[in-house]
Every structure is written in structure tokens, then in C-alpha cells.
Amino acid sequence: MSQPRAKIAIIGGGPGGYEAALVAAQLGAEVTVVERDGLGGACVLTDCVPSKTLIATSGMMAGLEEASVLGIRINSDGNEADLLDAPRLYARVRALARAQSADVASRLSAEGVKVIAGPGRLIGPRLVATGDIEIEADAVLVATGAEPRVLAGAEPDGERILTWRQLYDLDELPEQLIVVGSGVTGAEFASAYQALGSQVTLISSRDRVLPHEDADAAMVVEEVFRRRGMTVLGHSRAELVTRTSTGVIVTLLDGRTVAGTHCLLTVGMVPNTRGLGLAEAGIMVDDHGFVQVDKVSRTSAPGVYAAGDCTGVLMLASVAAMQGRIAMWHALGEAVKPLRLSHVAATIFTEPEIAKVGVPEQAVASGQIADAIVVKLPLATNARAKMQGFRDGFVKLIAQRSSGTVLGGVIVAPRASELILAVSLAVERLLTVDHLAQTFSVYPSLSGSVTEAARRLMQPVERADG
Ligand SMILES: Cc1cc2nc3c(=O)[nH]c(=O)nc-3n(C[C@H](O)[C@H](O)[C@H](O)COP(=O)(O)OP(=O)(O)OC[C@H]3O[C@@H](n4cnc5c(N)ncnc54)[C@H](O)[C@@H]3O)c2cc1C
């Protein structure tokens, strides 16, 4: 006699939710996803996918800035905004997001996942409700994501004072864009709009942009920002954003003001966990409302799992998806490896990009990781970089001194997101600098700097062995 199919209910159809649904369906479960706004979630509809589509265009514009160096004459008066068709760009961004969402919908439908449109909530530990429908499940996954944090005194109006989710409804390129917040989202949009032709002012409350990232990498990016004409205001906290007849005024905590045509707020995220019935179901959240989970995505309520931005573990689509998959493997009795954040590869899509994986150099500097060696190889000496006309960036590798095992790396380069895989693979598979150094890279290529950096680390390892 065959066993009855396990029933899974998922609230939220972003990467945390839909990737979980695919795994659960593959394992033979009867899966229902309740999604309020659209499949693919904020990731596909408003955040990751639209921003990277915008950056595909801004990256090309940034490349054009170097065109004359490469012997290309562009018929423009040097003003990038002339080259840009903003309505078309935004239409492309919106269309691509819709198409990606439709792809997710077809994939789920092909796997037999039932999707119900509407807001869902828990009305019992394993009971989800949406409208008058009740879904009883053996396991529930909460994957409701997060939304932009709003500053009191800087409420977005969707016209001049904006969150990144409202950018793509504009019908023009902001002439003077003030970006509040210099974390990953702020830096990415500041970089993109600068390249697209806006005059950008970046307001950072810290001493540098990207305060949580590798300091050398952040310095390169900030230097490029300034060189390209961006105004970067460090140690500046925005307190108030007000509308004027022609734009916006941002008032800083110390009384200074910054004027522009538009203001983009990138000051963090708050989890979508209110009104979900979590407390009633015995699910613990932290002081900021993020669902507390362990490394296999379990919440404090038996049978209820949570994944993605609503847990605040690491706000990346790849992490959300992995948390969701792990939840389903665990719930459905499969062998499962706990989430390992130290192996997550991530990229900041500025121009140039910053890609990173594994142990950060700061952990070595602070003594948290002992017995480590670090090498930083500037890309300026790389033949391919010279041919392509760029000089900003580097490859940094971190390895264990005694064994040579690669612990981490940072790459700052155009398309660093594509280059980091070799280092990521080394970290995941515990490869040594010798393994990397003895691997063929193409000549000329930027990845040649990864193998070269590994070669630079071989000497001390040999000495340590000897
Ligand atoms: C500007 C920006 C750029 C980013 N770029 C990248 C990137 O390049 N790479 C990367 O890895 N990550 C990126 N991220 C992060 C990434 O978008 C998130 O980590 C990812 O979206 C998290 O997935 P999720 O499934 O947890 O949430 P979401 O994608 O937010 O999906 C949650 C879904 O739940 C739904 N929902 C909420 N409440 C309910 C309810 N009560 N009932 C039913 N449905 C509900 C929402 O409508 C939403 O569709 C970016 C984020 C931002 C802000």
C-alpha cells in the first residue's frame, strides 16, 4: 500500500517559497503556494531582477565611457543622458520582470504545484488560510520576504521621494539623484544611475561607502564613484526629505542640506511578518520582527519552517532558495546539510563589481582566523585588463598558512560575479592554493589573476611545510 502524499503549504512565492515548492513537488508532496503579489516574489518583480536588468544597461553605458580609449568615436556631446532612452529602458525592466515571473509560474504549474493568489496567514500551527480557503498541511513554510524600511520624515511619494521599487515607474531619468544609504542597494543604484547619466549624490552615514564590505574593495569603488563625478558625502545622516516645486531637499542631521530632482531611499528592509498569525502559532520572532530559524530552517513551532528575507539570515536570493530547499528536504525526511553561510558567494553589482566568498580579510586582521595569509593582486598588471581598458580592481585570496587551503577571496573587476566561481569552488571543496595555481587559466584572461594570486601564496606555504 502506498503512503499518502505529504501536504506542504507555503506562504510567499519568492525564491524562498518557489524553490521550496519545486523540491517538495519533486519529492512527491502535494504542494500549495499562497502568493499575494506575483510569483517570483519581490526578487523577480521589484528587487533583484529589475535592478540587475537596469544594471545591464548602465554597465554598457559605463563601458561607453571608455570607448574613446579603445579607439571608438561616439557621436554625442559627451552627455550619456542623450544616449539613453529612459522610457524604453524602464519598459524593458518591467517586461523582463513580468516574463521571469511567468516562467516561475509555468515551472510550478508543470510540477503540479497549486498556486492560490491572495494573502495567506497561519490560523493554526499547520493550518494556512487565504480568503475563505483553509489549507491543512503536514508542514508549512513561511517565506514572505521583506519590504523597504521607511524613515519617518522621508516618506516615499512615488514621484520624487522613492524606494527602489518605484524607480521603474518614472518616465524619465532623474537629473540629480540623491541616494540615501551607502550599503549594497544604495551603492548599486548610485553606480548605475551615475553611469546612466544622472548627477548622483550618495549620502553615507559612515566614513566610507559599503561599510560592511572588504575595505580595499569599498575604497576602489568609492574612488571610481568620485572619479566619475559622483558626490559622496561621508559621515552624513539624512534626517528629513521634503518636496520643493522642482525636486527634493534632503536635510542632514547636522543641518546641511542637499538639493536634487529625486531622492532614492535605501535604508534597509523590514520583514513581512506582521498579521501572519505567527505569535498565535507559537513562532518566535526577534526584536525587529524577523522569524527565528535554525540551520535547517525550523522555527520554534514544530512543523513550521521559514526561509528567506523574513528570517533576516542573509538577504540574498540564493540564500533564500537554499533555506527553502533545506526546509523541504528536512520536512520530507531527506538527508540534509545545514546552511553554511561561510560558503555563500555574493556580488555587489557596482561598476566595477565586488564579488566575495568565504572568510573575509577582516577576520584575519582581527585575529578571529589565525594562521592565515592574504595576497592582493591589482588587475592593473593583467594583460586582458589592459587590452579592455580598465585598471580598477584586484584579486584577493586568503589561505591557511600551514595547509594552503583556500579560505576565501574577493574580486573587484567588471563581471567579478562570473570570476568568483573558481574561488568559491576552492572554498567549498577545500582546495589548496597549489590546486588553484596548477590549474590552467586562459591567456589572456582576468581569471589568470586568480591563478597568479594563488601562485603568490605558494611560497610561504612551502616554507611553512619545510
Ligand atoms: C534592490 C535589490 C537588489 C537585489 N539584488 C540581489 C542580487 O543581485 N542577488 C541576490 O542574491 N539577491 C539580491 N537581492 C536580495 C533578494 O531580492 C532577496 O534576498 C530575495 O528576494 C529573498 O527572497 P524571499 O523569497 O525571501 O522574498 P521575496 O522575493 O520578497 O518574496 C516574498 C513573497 O512573499 C509574498 N508575501 C508576503 N506576505 C505574504 C502573505 N501574507 N501572503 C502571501 N504572500 C505573501 C510577497 O508578495 C513576495 O512575493 C536584492 C535585493 C534588493 C532590495
The ligand as an SDF file (V2000), in Angstrom:
LIG
                    3D

 53 58  0  0  0  0  0  0  0  0999 V2000
   17.4580   46.1950   -4.9590 C   0  0  0  0  0  0  0  0  0  0  0  0
   17.7840   44.7910   -4.5740 C   0  0  0  0  0  0  0  0  0  0  0  0
   18.6270   44.0490   -5.3670 C   0  0  0  0  0  0  0  0  0  0  0  0
   18.9330   42.7400   -5.0200 C   0  0  0  0  0  0  0  0  0  0  0  0
   19.7900   42.0410   -5.7940 N   0  0  0  0  0  0  0  0  0  0  0  0
   20.1310   40.7910   -5.4540 C   0  0  0  0  0  0  0  0  0  0  0  0
   21.0770   40.0640   -6.2060 C   0  0  0  0  0  0  0  0  0  0  0  0
   21.6150   40.5740   -7.1780 O   0  0  0  0  0  0  0  0  0  0  0  0
   21.3500   38.7970   -5.8480 N   0  0  0  0  0  0  0  0  0  0  0  0
   20.7620   38.2150   -4.7700 C   0  0  0  0  0  0  0  0  0  0  0  0
   21.0510   37.0450   -4.4650 O   0  0  0  0  0  0  0  0  0  0  0  0
   19.8620   38.8740   -4.0190 N   0  0  0  0  0  0  0  0  0  0  0  0
   19.5450   40.1480   -4.3330 C   0  0  0  0  0  0  0  0  0  0  0  0
   18.6560   40.8420   -3.5670 N   0  0  0  0  0  0  0  0  0  0  0  0
   18.0130   40.1730   -2.4410 C   0  0  0  0  0  0  0  0  0  0  0  0
   16.8510   39.3060   -2.9070 C   0  0  0  0  0  0  0  0  0  0  0  0
   15.9650   40.0620   -3.6970 O   0  0  0  0  0  0  0  0  0  0  0  0
   16.1190   38.7430   -1.7030 C   0  0  0  0  0  0  0  0  0  0  0  0
   17.0450   38.1380   -0.8460 O   0  0  0  0  0  0  0  0  0  0  0  0
   15.0770   37.7210   -2.1380 C   0  0  0  0  0  0  0  0  0  0  0  0
   14.0410   38.3850   -2.8120 O   0  0  0  0  0  0  0  0  0  0  0  0
   14.5030   36.9820   -0.9370 C   0  0  0  0  0  0  0  0  0  0  0  0
   13.5700   36.0470   -1.3690 O   0  0  0  0  0  0  0  0  0  0  0  0
   12.2920   35.7010   -0.4710 P   0  0  0  0  0  0  0  0  0  0  0  0
   11.6420   34.5590   -1.1290 O   0  0  0  0  0  0  0  0  0  0  0  0
   12.6810   35.6000    0.9260 O   0  0  0  0  0  0  0  0  0  0  0  0
   11.3820   37.0050   -0.5320 O   0  0  0  0  0  0  0  0  0  0  0  0
   10.6650   37.7840   -1.7230 P   0  0  0  0  0  0  0  0  0  0  0  0
   11.3910   37.6830   -3.0120 O   0  0  0  0  0  0  0  0  0  0  0  0
   10.4520   39.1380   -1.1360 O   0  0  0  0  0  0  0  0  0  0  0  0
    9.2940   37.0440   -1.8660 O   0  0  0  0  0  0  0  0  0  0  0  0
    8.3640   37.0230   -0.8270 C   0  0  0  0  0  0  0  0  0  0  0  0
    6.9870   36.9010   -1.3980 C   0  0  0  0  0  0  0  0  0  0  0  0
    6.0630   36.7020   -0.3460 O   0  0  0  0  0  0  0  0  0  0  0  0
    4.8610   37.3740   -0.6620 C   0  0  0  0  0  0  0  0  0  0  0  0
    4.1130   37.6080    0.5560 N   0  0  0  0  0  0  0  0  0  0  0  0
    4.4140   38.4070    1.5990 C   0  0  0  0  0  0  0  0  0  0  0  0
    3.4740   38.3130    2.5470 N   0  0  0  0  0  0  0  0  0  0  0  0
    2.5520   37.4410    2.0890 C   0  0  0  0  0  0  0  0  0  0  0  0
    1.3420   36.9290    2.6010 C   0  0  0  0  0  0  0  0  0  0  0  0
    0.8980   37.2820    3.8110 N   0  0  0  0  0  0  0  0  0  0  0  0
    0.6540   36.0430    1.8610 N   0  0  0  0  0  0  0  0  0  0  0  0
    1.1070   35.6650    0.6370 C   0  0  0  0  0  0  0  0  0  0  0  0
    2.2320   36.1220    0.1020 N   0  0  0  0  0  0  0  0  0  0  0  0
    2.9500   36.9880    0.8180 C   0  0  0  0  0  0  0  0  0  0  0  0
    5.3300   38.6560   -1.3270 C   0  0  0  0  0  0  0  0  0  0  0  0
    4.3020   39.1750   -2.1380 O   0  0  0  0  0  0  0  0  0  0  0  0
    6.5130   38.1520   -2.1350 C   0  0  0  0  0  0  0  0  0  0  0  0
    6.0940   37.8030   -3.4300 O   0  0  0  0  0  0  0  0  0  0  0  0
   18.3540   42.1670   -3.8760 C   0  0  0  0  0  0  0  0  0  0  0  0
   17.5130   42.9190   -3.0580 C   0  0  0  0  0  0  0  0  0  0  0  0
   17.2530   44.2320   -3.3920 C   0  0  0  0  0  0  0  0  0  0  0  0
   16.3730   45.0450   -2.4860 C   0  0  0  0  0  0  0  0  0  0  0  0
  1  2  1  0
  2  3  1  0
  2 52  2  0
  3  4  2  0
  4  5  1  0
  4 50  1  0
  5  6  2  0
  6  7  1  0
  6 13  1  0
  7  8  2  0
  7  9  1  0
  9 10  1  0
 10 11  2  0
 10 12  1  0
 12 13  2  0
 13 14  1  0
 14 15  1  0
 14 50  1  0
 15 16  1  0
 16 17  1  0
 16 18  1  0
 18 19  1  0
 18 20  1  0
 20 21  1  0
 20 22  1  0
 22 23  1  0
 23 24  1  0
 24 25  2  0
 24 26  1  0
 24 27  1  0
 27 28  1  0
 28 29  2  0
 28 30  1  0
 28 31  1  0
 31 32  1  0
 32 33  1  0
 33 34  1  0
 33 48  1  0
 34 35  1  0
 35 36  1  0
 35 46  1  0
 36 37  1  0
 36 45  1  0
 37 38  2  0
 38 39  1  0
 39 40  1  0
 39 45  2  0
 40 41  1  0
 40 42  2  0
 42 43  1  0
 43 44  2  0
 44 45  1  0
 46 47  1  0
 46 48  1  0
 48 49  1  0
 50 51  2  0
 51 52  1  0
 52 53  1  0
M  END
$$$$
